[in-house]
Amino acid sequence: MRININADIGESYGKYTFGNDEAVMPLIGSANIACGMHAGDPTVMTRTVSLAMKSGVSIGAHPGFNDLWGFGRRQIKMNAQDLEYLVTYQIGALLVIAAAQGAKVTHVKPHGALNNMAHDNQDYATAIANGIKAADRELIFVANANSEMTRAGEKAGLLVANESYIDRRYDDNGKMISRDEGNAVICDADEAADQVLRFLTEGAIYSVSGKKIPADIHTFCLHSDEPTALALMQKVSSCLKQSGIEIVPLPVLMG
């Protein structure tokens, strides 16, 4: 059995460093690289692309709201057309930076509040799908399982990879619990590994109340800015290997 693990990564900027990218990168299959709006800058983007190439990790764009102060985790109401252009703009930046190093961008994963809003908001989901398609219709759309993004991506003719999370808990609607709640983030490595294996073997997401929500999951996401990210990824990687499950880049899994 094969699965993809992706990580939101390259989220440092200027003199500010977030996450342990060099340690996390070799453990994952795909990297979602911040594109300068919620985090990242041209130098960080270039460095992260290089790091992904050295680790044999597939490269993806991680567009978010123009919200550096809030790390892209503040909800912003936008005209859908403007949002589409914002997504294309960020993907385009990474496409060129990657091409300059002989690398190819293969997927797109929305960040933070944009991702959360587009889970339910059809207009936002469609804007993201159209923004991806405008940049490159061959890009894989990494979308929350059972979300409007999945439906919008399929309608746009994009290849969609359904996503769940290593380090987040879920409510009974199959959505990530808000970070405003104290139990939103999983910090215990054993719990994180158990969740990944359970979701995979059961073909479903489980809420904190125990509700089973059927889901076809292709990829699991790790937030590399969390202080516990490396410990969680090391444990998940070890448990998957022991279970005979191989972590592969997203294009390999979806090809």
MARGU-110957 format. One record per residue (C-alpha): residue number from 1; residue in three letters; x, y, z. Coordinates in steps of 0.1 Angstrom, whole numbers, m for minus. Example, Ala and Ser with C-alpha at 12.3 -4.5 7.8 and 13.67 -1.06 7.14 Angstrom:
// MARGU-110957
markol;tise;x;y;z
1;ALA;123;m45;78
2;SER;137;m11;71
//
This chain:
// MARGU-110957
markol;tise;x;y;z
1;MET;0;0;0
2;ARG;12;35;m8
3;ILE;1;69;6
4;ASN;13;105;3
5;ILE;23;127;32
6;ASN;25;164;25
7;ALA;37;192;47
8;ASP;30;230;47
9;ILE;66;242;46
10;GLY;89;270;36
11;GLU;69;294;59
12;SER;98;315;71
13;TYR;103;350;58
14;GLY;130;376;61
15;LYS;149;372;93
16;TYR;120;351;109
17;THR;124;313;109
18;PHE;95;289;114
19;GLY;97;251;115
20;ASN;125;227;110
21;ASP;123;223;72
22;GLU;156;205;68
23;ALA;147;177;93
24;VAL;111;173;81
25;MET;116;174;44
26;PRO;133;139;40
27;LEU;104;123;58
28;ILE;76;135;36
29;GLY;64;128;0
30;SER;53;163;m10
31;ALA;60;199;0
32;ASN;34;227;0
33;ILE;56;258;m3
34;ALA;43;291;9
35;CYS;42;317;m19
36;GLY;48;350;m2
37;MET;13;360;9
38;HIS;8;344;43
39;ALA;45;334;46
40;GLY;76;328;25
41;ASP;96;352;4
42;PRO;116;347;m29
43;THR;147;336;m10
44;VAL;129;311;12
45;MET;109;298;m17
46;THR;141;292;m37
47;ARG;158;275;m8
48;THR;128;253;m1
49;VAL;125;242;m37
50;SER;162;232;m36
51;LEU;157;213;m4
52;ALA;127;194;m18
53;MET;147;185;m49
54;LYS;176;171;m28
55;SER;151;150;m8
56;GLY;132;137;m39
57;VAL;100;154;m27
58;SER;74;167;m51
59;ILE;68;204;m51
60;GLY;35;222;m46
61;ALA;23;257;m43
62;HIS;6;268;m10
63;PRO;m14;299;m17
64;GLY;m32;318;10
65;PHE;m48;351;18
66;ASN;m26;383;17
67;ASP;m22;381;55
68;LEU;14;381;67
69;TRP;4;395;101
70;GLY;m21;367;107
71;PHE;m2;339;90
72;GLY;m31;335;66
73;ARG;m53;322;94
74;ARG;m77;352;95
75;GLN;m108;349;73
76;ILE;m110;375;45
77;LYS;m141;381;24
78;MET;m131;385;m12
79;ASN;m147;388;m46
80;ALA;m144;354;m62
81;GLN;m128;367;m93
82;ASP;m101;386;m73
83;LEU;m95;354;m53
84;GLU;m90;334;m85
85;TYR;m64;359;m97
86;LEU;m47;358;m63
87;VAL;m44;320;m64
88;THR;m30;321;m100
89;TYR;m5;349;m90
90;GLN;10;329;m62
91;ILE;12;297;m82
92;GLY;29;316;m110
93;ALA;56;329;m86
94;LEU;65;294;m75
95;LEU;63;280;m111
96;VAL;90;304;m122
97;ILE;112;300;m91
98;ALA;110;262;m95
99;ALA;117;263;m132
100;ALA;148;284;m126
101;GLN;162;254;m107
102;GLY;150;228;m132
103;ALA;122;217;m110
104;LYS;85;213;m117
105;VAL;55;223;m96
106;THR;30;194;m95
107;HIS;2;203;m70
108;VAL;m16;231;m52
109;LYS;m28;231;m16
110;PRO;m47;261;m2
111;HIS;m35;274;31
112;GLY;m52;282;64
113;ALA;m83;303;65
114;LEU;m86;302;27
115;ASN;m87;264;29
116;ASN;m112;264;57
117;MET;m136;288;41
118;ALA;m134;270;7
119;HIS;m144;237;24
120;ASP;m180;249;25
121;ASN;m180;280;3
122;GLN;m187;270;m33
123;ASP;m177;303;m47
124;TYR;m143;302;m30
125;ALA;m138;266;m39
126;THR;m146;273;m76
127;ALA;m123;304;m76
128;ILE;m94;282;m63
129;ALA;m100;255;m89
130;ASN;m102;281;m117
131;GLY;m71;298;m104
132;ILE;m52;265;m105
133;LYS;m65;257;m139
134;ALA;m54;291;m153
135;ALA;m19;285;m140
136;ASP;m16;249;m153
137;ARG;m44;225;m158
138;GLU;m21;196;m151
139;LEU;m16;206;m114
140;ILE;m31;183;m88
141;PHE;m56;200;m65
142;VAL;m51;189;m29
143;ALA;m85;194;m13
144;ASN;m101;186;20
145;ALA;m119;152;18
146;ASN;m157;156;13
147;SER;m154;194;7
148;GLU;m167;218;m19
149;MET;m131;220;m31
150;THR;m131;184;m42
151;ARG;m163;189;m61
152;ALA;m151;222;m77
153;GLY;m118;206;m87
154;GLU;m135;177;m104
155;LYS;m159;200;m122
156;ALA;m130;220;m135
157;GLY;m114;189;m149
158;LEU;m85;189;m124
159;LEU;m70;158;m108
160;VAL;m80;160;m71
161;ALA;m62;144;m42
162;ASN;m84;142;m11
163;GLU;m67;152;21
164;SER;m69;145;58
165;TYR;m46;157;86
166;ILE;m20;141;108
167;ASP;m21;168;135
168;ARG;m57;180;136
169;ARG;m89;168;152
170;TYR;m123;168;135
171;ASP;m159;177;143
172;ASP;m191;158;135
173;ASN;m194;176;101
174;GLY;m160;162;90
175;LYS;m143;196;93
176;MET;m112;204;113
177;ILE;m120;218;147
178;SER;m112;255;148
179;ARG;m79;265;162
180;ASP;m98;288;186
181;GLU;m107;256;204
182;GLY;m82;240;228
183;ASN;m84;205;214
184;ALA;m79;214;177
185;VAL;m43;204;174
186;ILE;m28;169;180
187;CYS;6;173;197
188;ASP;10;136;209
189;ALA;30;115;183
190;ASP;13;83;193
191;GLU;m22;98;188
192;ALA;m12;112;155
193;ALA;1;79;142
194;ASP;m29;61;154
195;GLN;m52;86;137
196;VAL;m34;82;103
197;LEU;m35;44;105
198;ARG;m72;43;116
199;PHE;m83;67;89
200;LEU;m64;46;63
201;THR;m76;12;74
202;GLU;m112;23;80
203;GLY;m115;45;49
204;ALA;m131;72;70
205;ILE;m125;103;91
206;TYR;m134;100;128
207;SER;m146;130;148
208;VAL;m137;136;184
209;SER;m172;123;194
210;GLY;m165;90;175
211;LYS;m186;97;145
212;LYS;m174;78;114
213;ILE;m174;99;82
214;PRO;m165;78;51
215;ALA;m137;94;31
216;ASP;m114;85;2
217;ILE;m81;98;14
218;HIS;m50;101;m8
219;THR;m28;123;13
220;PHE;m22;134;49
221;CYS;m10;169;58
222;LEU;15;179;85
223;HIS;18;215;97
224;SER;56;220;98
225;ASP;54;252;118
226;GLU;41;233;149
227;PRO;68;227;175
228;THR;58;190;176
229;ALA;59;185;138
230;LEU;92;166;136
231;ALA;84;142;165
232;LEU;49;135;149
233;MET;63;129;115
234;GLN;91;106;128
235;LYS;65;85;146
236;VAL;40;84;117
237;SER;68;75;92
238;SER;80;47;115
239;CYS;44;33;120
240;LEU;36;34;83
241;LYS;68;16;75
242;GLN;61;m11;101
243;SER;26;m15;85
244;GLY;41;m20;50
245;ILE;28;14;38
246;GLU;51;34;16
247;ILE;52;72;15
248;VAL;55;84;m21
249;PRO;54;117;m39
250;LEU;19;128;m49
251;PRO;24;124;m87
252;VAL;36;89;m81
253;LEU;5;81;m61
254;MET;m19;98;m84
255;GLY;m3;88;m117
//
